[in-house]
């Protein structure tokens, strides 16, 4: 436990150092205001490429920090738990949350007013997944479906806690996208709006995929526990039915989560192309 606390403290100090350095660089290289009549009315393709490259460095910094966090915590978490499956899921969720929190903390140009990048219906899937996950965990823990399965030993509880943390970090990152400009050049207002909107869609797909994956993993773990209970019980087929239902449902949820994660990763890799393709062309001056 001491090693885990020390690792978290080092990671927090590293995150603070990254954000402090980023704030100093942002102040030193603040974008100059375009003088009226001295600059073209529309940004060139080269200007757009430079602006998008500067916008992507925040995402790259968050990914690098998440990778460092995963590498630092993985071996410690395995040593504390004595197994591999749960630490991989928990450490991945914690690392992703840390990356999202760092992304939210890095400096950016504030917008005059916040705007809604996504419709309310876009939040139905992650909200439903988290609610169903919570209900499932409460049901399993509160009932005697698996008598030997206690709250302290149940793998779904830490998964749920990590899922809640991930949702909180994702909401902060979404707030960041709503209220700060990724491309602060006023000539790129349409491009910036599309960049942030597409990023928000990818973020929501990633969060939904992670929630479904955690939910599916918890259901599969429950299915294994129920299978063991069935093998030890006699004359009771109820656990067997629950084991099959949890196993099939968990596999389907985990597969759906992986698909969403792949789509989110693909969207992040093709962000520039998607933004350029779907942003309306500006009329020549």
C-alpha positions in Angstrom: 0.0 0.0 0.0 2.9 2.4 0.8 4.3 1.8 -2.7 0.9 2.5 -4.2 0.6 5.8 -2.3 4.2 6.8 -3.3 3.5 6.0 -6.9 0.3 8.1 -6.9 2.2 11.0 -5.2 4.9 10.9 -7.9 2.3 10.8 -10.7 0.5 13.8 -9.1 3.7 15.7 -8.9 4.4 14.8 -12.6 1.0 16.0 -13.6 1.5 19.2 -11.7 4.9 19.7 -13.4 3.4 19.1 -16.9 0.5 21.6 -16.3 2.9 24.2 -14.9 5.2 23.9 -17.8 2.3 24.1 -20.2 1.0 27.2 -18.6 4.4 28.8 -18.8 4.8 27.9 -22.5 1.3 29.1 -23.2 2.1 32.5 -21.7 5.4 32.8 -23.6 3.8 31.8 -26.9 0.4 33.5 -26.6 -1.2 33.9 -30.1 -0.9 37.4 -31.5 -4.0 39.3 -32.3 -4.6 39.6 -36.0 -4.3 43.2 -37.1 -7.1 44.5 -39.2 -6.2 44.8 -42.9 -2.7 43.1 -42.4 -3.8 39.5 -42.4 -5.8 37.4 -44.9 -9.5 37.1 -44.0 -9.3 33.3 -44.2 -6.7 30.9 -42.9 -4.6 29.0 -45.3 -4.3 25.2 -45.3 -0.8 25.6 -43.7 -2.3 27.8 -41.0 -4.9 25.2 -40.3 -2.3 22.4 -40.1 -0.2 24.4 -37.6 -3.3 25.2 -35.5 -4.4 21.5 -35.4 -0.9 20.4 -34.6 -0.9 22.7 -31.6 -4.3 21.4 -30.6 -3.2 17.8 -30.7 -0.3 18.2 -28.3 -2.8 18.3 -25.4 -4.2 15.0 -26.4 -0.7 13.5 -26.9 0.4 14.8 -23.5 -2.7 13.2 -21.9 -2.0 9.9 -23.7 1.6 9.8 -22.6 0.7 10.6 -19.0 -1.9 7.8 -19.1 0.7 5.4 -20.4 3.2 6.4 -17.7 0.5 6.0 -15.1 -0.4 2.6 -16.3 3.2 1.4 -16.3 3.8 2.8 -12.8 0.7 1.3 -11.2 0.3 -2.0 -13.0 3.0 -4.1 -11.3 2.1 -2.6 -7.9 -1.6 -3.4 -8.3 -0.8 -7.0 -9.3 1.4 -7.4 -6.2 -1.3 -6.1 -4.0 -4.1 -8.3 -5.4 -2.2 -11.4 -6.4 -4.0 -11.7 -9.7 -3.9 -10.2 -13.2 -7.5 -9.8 -14.7 -8.8 -7.2 -12.2 -5.6 -5.1 -11.9 -5.5 -4.7 -15.7 -9.1 -3.4 -15.9 -8.7 -1.2 -12.8 -5.3 0.2 -13.7 -6.5 0.9 -17.3 -9.5 2.8 -15.9 -7.4 4.8 -13.5 -4.8 5.6 -16.1 -7.5 6.7 -18.6 -9.1 8.9 -15.9 -5.7 10.4 -15.1 -5.1 11.2 -18.8 -8.6 12.9 -19.0 -7.9 14.9 -15.9 -4.6 16.1 -17.3 -6.3 17.0 -20.5 -8.8 19.1 -18.6 -6.1 20.9 -16.6 -3.9 21.9 -19.5 -4.3 25.6 -20.5 -6.3 26.7 -23.5 -8.0 29.8 -24.8 -11.4 30.3 -23.1 -14.5 30.9 -25.2 -16.7 33.9 -24.4 -19.7 31.6 -23.9 -20.1 27.9 -23.4 -22.0 25.9 -26.1 -23.5 22.5 -26.3 -21.5 20.3 -28.6 -23.7 17.2 -28.4 -27.4 16.7 -28.1 -28.9 15.3 -24.9 -29.7 12.0 -26.6 -26.0 11.4 -27.0 -25.7 10.9 -23.2 -28.4 8.2 -23.1 -26.0 5.2 -23.7 -23.3 6.0 -21.1 -25.9 7.1 -18.5 -27.9 3.8 -19.1 -24.8 1.7 -19.0 -23.6 3.3 -15.7 -27.1 3.0 -14.1 -27.5 -0.7 -15.2 -23.9 -1.4 -14.0 -24.8 0.1 -10.6 -28.1 -1.8 -10.3 -26.3 -5.1 -11.2 -23.6 -4.6 -8.6 -26.2 -3.7 -5.9 -28.3 -6.7 -6.8 -25.4 -9.2 -6.7 -24.0 -7.8 -3.5 -27.3 -7.3 -1.7 -28.7 -10.8 -2.5 -27.6 -14.2 -1.5 -27.3 -15.4 -5.1 -23.7 -16.3 -4.5 -23.4 -16.9 -0.7 -19.6 -16.9 -0.5 -19.3 -13.7 -2.6 -18.7 -10.8 -0.1 -18.5 -7.1 -0.7 -14.7 -7.0 0.0 -13.9 -9.8 -2.5 -16.3 -9.0 -5.2 -14.4 -7.8 -8.3 -17.3 -5.7 -9.6 -17.2 -3.2 -6.8 -13.7 -1.8 -7.7 -14.7 -1.9 -11.3 -17.8 0.2 -10.5 -15.7 2.7 -8.5 -13.3 3.1 -11.4 -16.2 3.5 -13.8 -17.6 6.3 -11.7 -14.2 8.0 -11.6 -13.9 7.6 -15.3 -17.3 9.2 -15.9 -16.3 12.1 -13.7 -13.1 12.7 -15.6 -14.9 12.4 -18.9 -17.4 15.0 -17.8 -14.6 17.4 -16.9 -13.0 16.8 -20.3 -16.3 17.4 -22.0 -16.7 20.6 -20.0 -13.3 21.6 -21.2 -14.3 21.0 -24.8 -17.5 23.0 -24.4 -15.8 26.0 -22.8 -12.3 26.3 -24.4 -11.2 26.8 -28.0 -9.0 24.2 -29.5 -8.1 26.5 -32.4 -8.1 30.0 -31.0 -7.6 31.7 -34.3 -10.8 33.6 -35.0 -10.5 32.8 -38.7 -10.9 29.1 -37.9 -14.2 29.4 -35.9 -16.0 26.8 -38.0 -13.0 24.5 -38.0 -12.7 24.8 -34.2 -16.4 24.1 -33.7 -16.1 20.9 -35.7 -12.8 19.9 -34.1 -14.3 20.2 -30.6 -17.6 18.5 -31.7 -15.9 15.5 -33.2 -13.6 15.3 -30.2 -16.6 15.2 -27.9 -18.2 12.4 -29.9 -15.0 10.4 -29.7 -14.8 11.1 -25.9 -18.4 9.9 -25.4 -17.8 6.7 -27.5 -14.7 6.0 -25.4 -16.5 6.5 -22.1 -19.4 4.3 -23.3 -17.1 1.6 -24.5 -15.2 1.6 -21.2 -18.4 1.4 -19.2 -19.7 -1.5 -21.2 -16.4 -3.3 -21.0 -16.3 -2.9 -17.2 -19.9 -4.0 -17.0 -19.3 -7.1 -19.2 -16.2 -8.0 -17.2 -18.1 -7.8 -13.9 -20.9 -10.0 -15.4 -18.3 -12.6 -16.6 -16.7 -12.7 -13.2 -20.1 -13.2 -11.6 -20.8 -16.0 -14.1 -17.6 -17.8 -13.1 -18.5 -17.4 -9.4 -22.0 -18.8 -10.1 -20.6 -21.7 -12.0 -18.4 -22.6 -9.0 -21.4 -22.3 -6.7 -23.4 -24.6 -9.0 -20.8 -27.3 -9.1 -20.8 -27.3 -5.3 -24.6 -27.2 -4.9 -27.0 -30.2 -5.5 -30.6 -30.1 -6.6 -30.6 -26.4 -7.4 -30.5 -25.2 -11.0 -31.2 -21.5 -10.4 -27.5 -20.6 -10.1 -26.8 -22.4 -13.4 -29.4 -20.4 -15.2 -28.0 -17.2 -13.7 -24.5 -18.2 -14.7 -25.5 -18.7 -18.3 -27.4 -15.4 -18.4 -24.5 -13.5 -16.8 -22.0 -15.2 -19.1 -23.8 -14.5 -22.4 -24.8 -11.0 -21.3 -21.3 -10.2 -20.1 -19.7 -11.4 -23.3 -22.1 -9.3 -25.4 -21.5 -6.2 -23.3 -17.7 -6.7 -23.3 -17.7 -7.1 -27.1 -19.9 -4.0 -27.6 -17.5 -2.1 -25.4 -14.5 -3.2 -27.3 -16.2 -2.2 -30.6 -16.9 1.3 -29.2 -13.3 1.6 -27.9 -12.0 0.7 -31.4 -14.3 3.3 -33.0 -13.2 5.9 -30.6 -9.5 5.2 -31.2 -10.2 5.3 -35.0 -12.0 8.6 -34.6 -9.1 10.1 -32.7 -6.5 8.9 -35.3 -8.6 10.3 -38.2 -9.6 13.5 -36.4 -7.9 15.9 -38.8 -9.4 14.2 -41.9 -12.9 14.1 -40.5 -12.7 17.8 -39.4 -11.5 18.9 -42.8 -14.0 16.9 -44.7 -17.1 18.0 -42.7 -16.2 21.7 -42.1 -17.9 23.9 -44.7 -15.5 25.5 -47.1 -15.0 29.3 -46.6 -15.8 31.7 -49.4 -12.8 33.4 -50.9 -12.1 36.9 -49.9 
